[in-house]
Each structure stands twice: as structure tokens, then as C-alpha cells.
Amino acid sequence: MKPQALLFLLLFISCQKPKPETQLTSTTAESKTETTAVKEHFLKTDTISIAEGEETSKSNFILAHLLNQTADKDSIVTAKYRLDFYVNKTKVTDSQISIKGVDKGSEWGATYGLNSTASKNSPFVQITFGYPACGYSQNNYLFYLKNSDLQLVHEWDSMLDGGWGSWVEFDNPNAKSNPESFYCKTVTYFPEDDNEDMGTVSHSDSIAFRLNGNHWKKQLVSAKDKVYFEKKVSFDEFHKRE
């Protein structure tokens, strides 16, 4: 073989060396899930302080979130709220209520217990909502909060106008902050037509509440909407009992 041919053959063979195999890197796509808290949007949020006698709780409160409101053909406004209950500045539970006949400028209020002498450790919370002026109707709610269990025990309307009006009074016979039973009645006191120094007090709708497990049951013990007690009493004498 000629030297030129031999050289060409060697060059050809050298150029045919196998190419290195392509290295494949196996990658597994990581499923990265980002958990983002969904921010809730409310039409309005009010903070309700809870009174403990003459003081106000510093760590317990309620947030009232306005979810929606509508007006009917008579311009009567109905509002739906979610009430978030906070204990030691931590939300423990919530409840929704619907209020019909909301007046612009209405305000919230809340107190512990069944009456003004109740202990601040009472599991009962009374909430009021309405326009802060005499002659306006107020919406009232009695909640029972124990740990994270919440129950709307009773709700009613009230109205006060210069010492006259209608409201609900609770009676706790054992004066306990955490009773197993109690009572309430609707009280009205309105002036006589011909003598504003005299009025007639009446009682109706007596209700008994009894604790069954961790749930309150109520029973009407008088005829509904029927007066079972009535008495004429002067304005000064009536309010001496307060």
C-alpha cells in the first residue's frame, strides 16, 4: 500500500472513535406548595369591649364583622354580622346573627354576667346593639361561652325613654356566676295617661333556663305575651329599687 493511502486510512480510523455517551441527569420536579392565608374582606369591623363591673376587660373582647346588609322597599335595613369571641387576645369561636331594623349610627356594648352584680368570671356575655339614645329600640343577646363552646341562649328587644320602657330582667336565685338554672321575665313600665308621676309596671313571658350537659334549654312558664303581674307605682318609688 502506498504511504499516502496508509496515512489516509489511519486518519479515517482515528476520526471514527466513539463519541462519549451523553450523560442524562434525572431531576424530579419538586411540588412546592405555598400556603397563603386567605384575607377576609368585611364591609366593616367593630371592636366590642366587655365590661367587668365598672372596669373593662383588657384581654377579652369581641370583633363584630359586618358581612352584608340589605334594605327592603320600606328602607328597613337588615344586617348580618359575624361575632368573633377573643379570650386572652386569642380567637376561640364565632357566631353569626342577623339584625332587622338597623339605625345608622348604632353602637355595640357588652357585659359579663346575668346582671350588674355578676362575677367577671361568668361564662355569660350580654351583647347590645342599637342607636345610643332614649326611645330607640335595642337588640340584646345572651351568649354562653365556656372554653370554645358558644351558645346563643336568649335574644330580646328593649327600649328605654327617661326611666320608662320595656326590658328583660334575669333572676339568678343562687347568685352564682356559673349557675345551672336561672329565670327571666319581660318588664314594662309606662306612665299613666293623666299623671306622668305615676306608672304601671307589668311582668310577662317568664322563662326558665336549665343547663343540660353543656347546653341551655329554656321553657316558657307563663302564657306567651300575657301579663301575669301588674301594679301601679310612682316613678320615684319604682326607681328606688334600682
C-alpha positions in Angstrom: 0.0 0.0 0.0 1.3 3.4 -0.9 2.3 5.6 2.1 -0.2 8.3 1.2 -3.1 5.7 1.2 -1.9 4.3 4.6 -1.8 7.7 6.1 -5.3 8.5 4.9 -6.6 5.2 6.3 -5.1 5.9 9.8 -6.6 9.4 9.9 -10.0 8.0 8.9 -9.9 5.4 11.7 -8.9 7.9 14.3 -11.8 10.2 13.4 -14.2 7.3 14.0 -13.5 7.0 17.8 -16.8 6.6 19.6 -18.2 9.8 21.0 -18.7 9.9 24.7 -22.3 9.0 25.7 -24.4 11.9 26.7 -24.9 11.8 30.5 -28.6 12.3 31.4 -29.3 13.9 34.8 -32.5 12.7 36.3 -34.3 15.6 38.1 -37.6 15.2 40.0 -39.8 18.3 39.9 -40.5 19.4 43.4 -44.1 20.2 44.2 -43.8 23.4 46.0 -47.0 24.4 47.7 -47.2 27.8 49.3 -49.9 28.1 51.9 -51.2 31.7 51.9 -53.8 32.8 54.4 -56.9 34.0 52.7 -57.6 37.5 53.8 -61.2 38.0 54.6 -63.0 41.1 53.5 -65.8 42.7 55.6 -67.9 45.7 55.0 -67.0 47.0 58.5 -65.5 45.7 61.7 -66.3 47.0 65.2 -64.4 46.1 68.4 -66.8 45.4 71.3 -65.2 45.8 74.7 -66.7 43.7 77.5 -67.5 45.4 80.8 -66.5 43.7 84.0 -68.5 45.6 86.6 -67.1 49.2 86.5 -64.0 48.1 84.6 -63.4 46.8 81.0 -61.6 43.6 80.2 -58.1 44.3 78.7 -57.6 40.9 77.0 -61.2 39.6 76.3 -63.2 41.3 73.5 -65.4 40.7 70.5 -65.0 41.7 66.9 -68.2 42.3 65.0 -67.7 41.9 61.3 -70.5 43.2 59.0 -70.9 40.5 56.3 -73.7 42.2 54.3 -76.7 44.4 54.6 -79.8 44.9 52.6 -82.7 47.3 52.6 -86.3 46.4 51.7 -88.9 48.6 49.8 -89.6 50.4 53.1 -85.9 51.2 53.6 -85.7 48.9 56.6 -82.1 47.7 56.8 -81.2 44.1 57.7 -77.6 43.5 58.6 -75.8 40.2 59.0 -72.8 40.1 61.4 -70.2 37.5 62.4 -69.1 37.9 66.1 -65.6 36.7 66.8 -65.0 36.0 70.5 -61.5 36.6 71.8 -60.2 35.3 75.2 -56.7 36.4 76.2 -56.4 38.1 72.8 -56.9 34.8 71.0 -60.0 33.9 68.9 -61.8 30.9 70.4 -65.1 30.8 68.5 -67.6 32.8 66.5 -71.3 33.1 65.8 -73.5 34.8 63.2 -76.5 37.0 63.9 -79.0 38.8 61.7 -80.4 42.2 62.8 -83.5 43.7 61.2 -84.2 47.4 61.5 -80.7 48.8 61.9 -80.4 52.5 62.6 -77.5 54.5 61.2 -75.0 55.2 64.0 -75.9 52.2 66.1 -73.3 51.1 68.6 -72.3 47.8 70.4 -72.0 47.1 74.0 -71.2 44.0 76.1 -71.1 43.0 79.8 -70.3 39.8 81.7 -73.0 38.0 83.7 -76.7 37.9 84.0 -76.9 41.2 85.9 -74.8 44.0 87.3 -73.7 42.1 90.4 -72.4 39.0 88.5 -68.8 37.9 88.7 -66.4 38.9 85.9 -65.6 35.2 85.7 -69.2 34.5 84.5 -69.5 32.5 81.3 -72.4 34.6 80.3 -71.9 37.6 77.9 -74.7 40.0 77.2 -74.4 42.0 74.0 -76.4 45.0 73.0 -76.8 46.8 69.6 -78.7 49.9 68.8 -78.7 53.7 68.4 -77.5 55.2 71.7 -80.4 57.5 72.5 -83.6 57.3 74.5 -86.6 56.0 72.7 -84.7 53.8 70.3 -85.1 50.0 70.3 -82.0 47.9 71.3 -81.2 44.4 70.2 -80.0 42.2 73.1 -78.3 38.8 73.0 -77.3 36.5 75.9 -74.4 34.2 74.9 -72.9 31.3 77.0 -69.2 30.9 76.4 -67.3 28.0 78.1 -63.9 27.2 76.7 -64.6 27.2 72.9 -68.3 26.2 73.2 -70.6 29.0 72.4 -74.4 29.1 72.6 -76.9 31.9 71.9 -79.1 31.3 74.9 -81.7 34.1 74.5 -82.4 37.3 72.5 -84.8 40.1 73.0 -85.6 43.8 72.3 -85.6 46.6 74.8 -86.4 50.3 74.9 -85.8 53.0 77.5 -87.0 56.5 77.5 -86.3 58.6 80.5 -86.9 55.8 83.0 -89.9 54.3 81.1 -89.8 51.5 78.7 -89.5 47.7 78.4 -86.7 45.3 79.0 -85.8 41.8 80.3 -84.7 41.1 83.9 -82.8 38.0 84.8 -83.1 36.3 88.2 -80.3 34.0 89.5 -81.7 32.6 92.8 -78.3 31.2 93.9 -76.3 34.3 92.9 -73.7 32.0 91.3 -71.5 33.2 88.4 -71.9 29.8 86.8 -75.4 28.6 87.7 -77.2 25.5 86.5 -80.6 27.3 86.3 -82.0 30.8 86.2 -85.0 32.8 85.1 -86.0 35.9 83.2 -89.1 38.0 82.7 -90.1 40.9 80.5 -90.8 44.1 82.4 -92.6 47.1 81.2 -93.1 50.4 82.9 -95.1 53.2 81.3 -96.7 56.4 82.6 -100.4 56.9 83.2 -102.2 58.9 80.6 -103.3 61.6 83.0 -100.3 61.5 85.5 -96.7 61.2 84.4 -95.6 60.8 88.0 -97.4 57.5 88.2 -96.9 54.4 86.1 -97.9 50.9 85.7 -95.4 48.1 85.9 -96.2 44.7 84.4 -94.5 41.3 84.0 -94.9 38.8 81.2 -93.1 36.0 79.4 -91.5 34.3 82.4 -88.9 31.8 81.1 -86.9 29.1 83.0 -83.4 28.2 81.8 -81.8 24.9 82.8 -78.4 23.5 81.9 -78.4 20.1 80.3 -74.9 18.9 79.8 -73.2 21.9 78.3 -76.3 23.2 76.6 -79.0 25.5 77.9 -82.7 24.7 77.4 -85.4 27.2 78.0 -89.1 26.8 78.8 -91.8 29.4 78.8 -93.6 29.1 82.2 -96.2 31.8 81.6 -98.7 32.3 78.8 -96.9 33.9 75.9 -97.4 37.7 75.6 -99.8 37.6 78.5 -99.3 39.9 81.6 -99.3 37.8 84.8 -98.4 40.7 87.2 -99.5 44.4 87.1 -99.2 47.2 89.6 -99.5 51.0 89.7 -96.4 52.6 91.3 -95.0 56.1 91.4 -91.9 56.9 89.3 -89.7 57.6 92.3 -90.8 54.5 94.2 -90.2 52.3 91.2 -86.7 53.5 90.7 -85.8 53.3 94.3 -85.4 49.6 93.9 -82.6 50.1 91.4 
